[in-house]
Amino acid sequence: MISSRQTVWLVLISSLAFIGLFALSLIRSEQTEFSVLQSAATAGATAANFEGVMIGGSETSAKEENFFSSDSLTDKYVLISFRASWCAPCKREAVFMESLYQEYKAQNVEFLAINIWEPESDARKFAEEYPVSFPVILDAKRRIHVDYGIRGLPTMLLLSPDLRIFKRYDGELSENNLKELLDLLVNSDG
């Protein structure tokens, strides 16, 4: 006969096993979803459409009541910089982004900064601290970074004029390294 104490232990162990298996299935499901999303944001894949709230950029014609749509990026090379105000490498890259934009915009290259994982007020302060003339948007719906499989900052994507991902770079880039990537992009067959 099983004692009440043994019954309690049996229920406890069964419950812990169930919770463990459930947690494992959730983790595997999330990893699978991320793998699918990240593979969609690799070289050769078509870039996902997106929209966001404009929080900076003085020269952009894509402004329409503080709204930005990726539809405005067609027929251009595009550099997308995913960033956040709390990211130290993002701040270091922000220092030289405007000068590179001025250098490459005549070669039909559009720059776009997308602030993710932070409140709008922090993103706006970052845009004011590092002013640029290209569009800066906030991933207000918290969807863009998911669609592109962004898991760390900074991350840069280079798109060809047909909006295919030409190159993805996870991690900090120096100004010279970014120039090399931009030269490679504009000298490609698109």
C-alpha positions in Angstrom: 0.0 0.0 0.0 1.3 3.5 -0.9 1.4 6.0 2.0 0.2 9.5 1.7 3.8 10.7 1.9 4.7 8.6 -1.1 1.7 9.8 -3.0 2.7 13.5 -2.4 6.2 12.7 -3.7 4.8 10.9 -6.7 2.5 13.8 -7.6 5.4 16.3 -7.0 7.8 14.4 -9.2 5.2 13.9 -11.9 4.3 17.6 -11.9 8.0 18.7 -12.1 8.5 16.3 -15.0 5.4 17.7 -16.8 6.6 21.3 -16.3 10.1 20.4 -17.5 8.8 18.8 -20.7 6.4 21.7 -21.3 9.2 24.2 -20.9 11.4 22.2 -23.2 8.7 22.1 -25.9 8.4 25.9 -25.7 12.1 26.5 -26.0 12.3 24.2 -29.0 9.3 25.9 -30.6 10.9 29.4 -30.1 14.2 28.2 -31.5 12.5 26.8 -34.6 10.5 30.0 -35.1 13.7 32.1 -34.8 15.6 29.7 -37.2 12.9 30.2 -39.8 12.9 34.0 -39.3 16.7 34.3 -39.3 17.0 32.2 -42.5 14.6 34.6 -44.1 17.0 37.4 -43.3 20.1 35.9 -45.0 21.8 36.7 -48.2 19.6 36.3 -51.3 16.3 36.4 -49.4 13.7 39.0 -50.2 13.5 41.7 -47.5 10.4 41.8 -45.4 8.0 44.8 -45.8 7.7 47.0 -42.7 6.5 50.3 -41.4 7.4 52.4 -38.4 7.2 55.7 -36.6 9.6 58.4 -37.9 11.6 59.8 -35.0 14.5 61.4 -36.9 16.0 62.3 -40.3 15.9 65.8 -41.8 16.1 65.0 -45.5 13.6 62.2 -46.0 10.7 62.4 -48.4 9.1 59.3 -47.0 7.7 61.3 -44.1 3.9 61.3 -44.0 2.7 62.4 -40.5 5.7 60.6 -38.8 5.1 57.4 -40.7 7.7 55.4 -42.7 7.0 52.5 -45.1 9.6 50.2 -46.6 7.7 50.7 -49.9 9.7 53.9 -50.4 13.0 51.9 -50.6 12.5 50.4 -54.1 15.1 50.8 -56.8 17.8 51.9 -54.3 20.6 50.2 -52.5 19.7 50.2 -48.8 21.7 50.0 -45.6 19.5 49.2 -42.6 21.1 49.7 -39.2 19.3 48.1 -36.2 20.2 50.0 -33.0 19.2 51.1 -29.6 20.2 54.0 -27.3 21.6 51.8 -24.6 23.9 49.9 -27.1 27.5 51.3 -26.8 28.6 49.9 -30.2 25.5 51.4 -31.8 26.6 54.9 -30.5 30.1 54.4 -31.9 28.6 53.6 -35.3 26.2 56.5 -35.1 29.1 58.9 -35.0 30.2 58.1 -38.6 26.8 57.1 -40.2 25.9 60.6 -41.4 29.2 61.2 -43.2 29.0 57.8 -44.9 25.4 58.6 -46.0 26.5 61.9 -47.5 29.3 60.1 -49.3 27.1 57.3 -50.7 23.7 58.9 -51.3 24.9 60.1 -54.8 25.4 56.4 -55.6 21.8 55.6 -55.0 22.3 54.3 -51.5 19.6 54.9 -48.9 20.4 54.6 -45.2 17.8 53.7 -42.6 18.2 53.4 -38.8 15.7 51.3 -36.9 15.6 51.7 -33.1 14.4 48.6 -31.4 13.8 47.2 -27.9 13.3 50.6 -26.2 10.7 53.2 -25.4 10.0 56.0 -28.0 11.3 58.7 -25.6 14.8 57.0 -25.4 14.9 56.4 -29.2 14.0 60.1 -29.8 16.8 61.2 -27.4 19.3 59.0 -29.3 18.1 60.5 -32.6 18.6 64.0 -31.2 22.1 63.2 -29.8 23.2 61.7 -33.1 21.3 63.7 -35.7 21.2 62.4 -39.3 19.5 63.4 -42.5 18.4 59.9 -43.4 15.3 58.3 -41.9 15.3 57.0 -38.3 12.3 55.0 -37.3 11.1 53.2 -34.2 9.9 49.6 -34.3 6.8 50.7 -32.4 4.9 47.5 -33.1 7.9 45.5 -32.1 7.6 43.4 -35.2 10.5 44.5 -37.6 13.2 43.0 -35.5 11.3 39.7 -35.3 10.7 39.6 -39.1 14.5 40.1 -39.7 15.6 37.7 -36.9 17.5 40.3 -35.0 18.8 38.9 -31.8 21.7 41.3 -31.0 22.8 44.8 -31.6 24.2 46.4 -33.7 23.0 44.5 -36.8 23.3 45.9 -40.3 21.6 44.7 -43.5 22.6 45.7 -47.0 19.8 45.4 -49.6 20.1 45.4 -53.4 17.7 47.6 -55.5 15.3 44.6 -55.9 15.1 44.5 -52.1 17.0 41.3 -51.7 19.4 40.9 -48.8 22.9 41.3 -50.1 24.7 41.0 -46.8 23.9 40.7 -43.1 26.4 41.8 -40.5 25.8 41.0 -36.8 28.1 43.1 -34.5 30.0 46.3 -34.6 31.5 47.6 -37.8 34.3 50.2 -38.1 33.9 53.0 -40.5 36.4 51.5 -42.9 34.8 48.1 -42.7 31.4 49.6 -43.5 32.8 51.5 -46.4 34.2 48.3 -47.8 30.8 46.6 -47.5 29.1 49.6 -49.2 31.6 49.6 -52.0 31.0 45.9 -52.5 27.3 46.6 -52.6 27.3 49.4 -55.1 29.8 47.6 -57.3 27.7 44.4 -57.4 25.2 43.5 -60.1 22.4 44.6 -57.8 
